[in-house]
Amino acid sequence: MAKFIAKFGKYRHGIRTGRSMVLADGQRQELTKDLMARFDVSVVTSEEQELGIRSFVHTGLPEDRDTNEHFSPRSRISGFDSERAQVMYGWTDDERELVEYTLRNSPHYGDEFMEVTPQPAEKPWPTYDDVSDPDKIVEVALAIGIPLEDVIAYELENRKSAPVIDALKYALNPEEEEEETQDEAASADAEQASAETEEE
């Protein structure tokens, strides 16, 4: 797991452009997926905000017309958690490691973003570890307003239950999950059709 902070809100860093090929039946098959590190202000702790304020040079910030003081750059500090991103976007371990390697060796490292020591994720609620049913965990998290990303982060660091992580991921992005399932089904159909053609 690696975590980075950037001096811009919703900072983006390209990692790799995906490649695909067109099959004989006209369908497109993905060979390698697009990889991008998407930073977000919601994953930054207050300590990381303060570190970002001290570490980066913040230029061009607007002034408050009432006080003539510069706005604080605190709200602009964004973060990227590679392990959380791996779960959200379905990356393999190799893809996650490629993202981490690229960020660490980027010419923008140190100026626009930097790596930080990640803090342990907090338990979502006191009795969280007593619950093992994935649907129940999603239900409780939604009922009490705990961000599902935070629950995923804690699960990844502690119990690492694949069914729980999958349920949380689906609850967070149901449309994305359905599209992935449809893509996988289409790919499987294409492979089967190709195999049948070869047999003939």
N, C-alpha and C positions, 0 to 999 in steps of 0.2 A: 504493500500500500504506500502511495506517495501523495502528498498534498502540496498544492502550490497556491500562492495568492498573487493577484495582479492589481495594478493601480487604476485599472479601468473597470467600470461596471459591465457585466456581460462580455468580458474579454473573450476573444476567439483566437485559437492558434491551430492552423492546419497541420495535419500530420502526414496524411497520405491521400491521394486521389484514387478512388476506387476504379476497378477495371471490370468489364463485362464482355460477353460474347453473344452473338445472335445465333440461336440454334436453327436447325433445318426447318423447323415448323414455325419459325418467326418469333418464338419466345426468346426473351433475353435472360441469360444465365449470369449471375454475379460470380466473378472470379475472386476479386478482393474488394472489400467494402471500404467506403469512405471513412476516414478516421479524422476526427477533430476534437480537440480539447475545448470544451465549452465551460467557461468560468461563470459562476453565479454568486450574487451577493448573499444568498440565503444559507450558504454552507460555511460562511466565515464567522469565527468566534470574535468576541470583543477583544481578546488578547491579540488575535491575528490582525484585527483592524488597527490597533495601536502600533503593532510591528510594521504594518504597511505604511502608516503615516510617517513613522520615523525613517523607514528604509528607502522609500521612493521619493523622487523629485516630482512634486506636483505643480505643474505650470498651467497657466491659462484658466484658473478657477474664477468664476464670476464673483462679483461683490454683492453684498446685501445693501440695497439702496437706502435702507433705514439707518444702518449702522456704519456703512462704508467699510465693513469688515469682510474679509474673504470667507466664503463658505468653507466648512470643513470638508476635506476629501474623504472623511470616514465612510460616508454612505456609498462611495464609489469603489471601495476595496472589494474585489470579488475573489472567489476561491474555486479550486478544482480538486476533487478527490478521485484519484484514478480507480480505486476499488469500487467506489459507488458508481462511477461512470461505466465500469465494466458490466455491472449488473444492469444498469439502465439501458445500455445499448447492445447488450449481448456479445461483448468482445470476448475473444479467447484470451488465455494467459499471455500468449505471444503478442497479441495485438495490444494488450494493456502495457506490456513491457516495452513495446515499440513506442507507444505514446510517452511513457515516462522517459525513455532514452532520448527521444526527440526534444522534449521540453528541456531536459537537463543540458542538452548540447546546442540549444537554440542561440543564435546571435542576440536575441532579445532578452535572454536570461540575465537577471540582475538589474536591467533597466525597466522593462515593462512588467516582469513577473519574477517570482523567486520561490524556491521550495522551502517549506516550513515543516517542523516536527508536528505531526498530527496529534491532537489530544484524544484520549479515550472517549468513545461515544457514551453518552449518559443513558441509563436504563430508561426506556420510554415511560414506564409507570412502575411503582414499587413491586407489584406481583407479576410483572411481565414474564419472568422465568418460570412461573408456575403454569403458564398457558402454552400448550403445544399445538393446538388446533389452528391451522393457518387462517381459516375463515373467521374464527373467533378473534384472532389477533387483529385482522383487518377491521373487523366490526368495532372493536374497542377503540382502536386508534382513530377511526373516523368519528366515533361518538364523542371522544374527549378532545378532539382537535389536535392530536399529535401529528406533525408532518410525517408522511409515510417515508420520506427520504431519511429522516432521523431513525425510524424504526429499522429500515434496511441497514443503515450504518451500524447500529448496535448488533443486529443479527449477524452481520458479516464478521464483526470483531469477536463475537462470543459463540453462539450456538451453531452458526453456519448451516442452518436447516434449509436445504434446497426447496422443499415444498412451501415453507414460510416465505422465503425470498421470492419465489415465483408468484405466490398469491399477492404479495405486496407490490411487486412489479406490475402485475396485471391491473391491480386496483389503481395504480398511479397512472398508467397509460393503457387503458383497455383497447383503444383503437389501434395503437401501435402493435400490441400483441396480436390482435386479430389479423392485421396485415401481414405480420411475420408468419403466422400460421398458414395463411392463404398462399404466401410466397413459397413456403416449404412444401405445401401440397402440390402447387403448380410445378415446382422443380422435380418432385418425386414422379409426377405424371409424365413429365418430359423425359426423365431418365427411363421410365418403364417403356414408353413409346419407342425410344431410341433402341432399347434392348430388343424389343419385339421386331423392330425393323431389321436389326442385325441378324436375328435368328431366321427370318424369312430369306 
